[in-house]
Amino acid sequence: MKDPDPRDRSRPPFRILFVCTGNSARSQLAEGLANHLGQGDVEAHSAGTMPAGVNNHSVAVMQERGIDITHQRSKRIDEVPGPFDLVITLCDAAALLCPTSVRDYPMEHWSTPDPSFVPGGPEAVHQAFRRVRDRLELEITALIEKLRKGERGAGGTRTGAATRREPGVTKRAARR
């Protein structure tokens, strides 16, 4: 029997929630990249433990890739309804503070530096945003390739170790 087409539009998209503290930089970049690169196979959302508004550098470095995230807004985790196939925390603080409402879903932790706090002037900050965007693009591309190869339901760490949980069972996000 032939394997199902991974781009079969009769299947719902793989739902991902990207979480960081401020929902202003890393998670906004990840949401925009995942929705763009996923081409309908992925439905990405982002939220923060303490939303702080979308950073202008996030918008600018995504525009450099031809991706418009001006419609995205910074929001709290409880403002994004589940269920999710995977929750990805992008900062260590969010991994620790992620509420139990999302800990029941498969989780990964991609420890990613905050580009907002690099030393130097505006150009140094902008370069840091580019580096984070490029890093997230590699991670998200690899995840989407894995999903398209039929590993849709597999949540796990970067090394591939499964972190799937039964509903109602909580577990701390993997730490690096």
Beta strands, then each sheet from edge to edge (+ up, - down):
strand 1: 14-20
strand 2: 42-48
strand 3: 86-89
strand 4: 107-109
sheet 1: 2+ 1+ 3+ 4+
end
